[in-house]
Amino acid sequence: MSNFDTEIDTSGLNCPLPLLKTKRALAAMSKGEYLRVIATDPAAFIDIPVYCQMSDNKLINSSKVQSKLIFIIEKNSS
């Protein structure tokens, strides 16, 4: 998916910073908008999907491109 409203690049940051920056970005967005998160911390592969389930935001896609983890999240919660 190449259509997103906001992108954050947390490359080089370690847990818990990628998750905290994801939470902050989603809080500033409107319902129905899409966030693209780029991370290099392996813990993000677990933390971000679990957070999406707990927060009622929808994880649209997660993938790994070389050493980067890419997540597309739809903001569902208000």
Summary of the structure (lengths in Angstrom):
residues: 78
radius of gyration: 11.1
end to end distance: 22.9
largest distance: 33.6
contacts: 236
relative contact order: 0.26
helix: 29%
strand: 32%
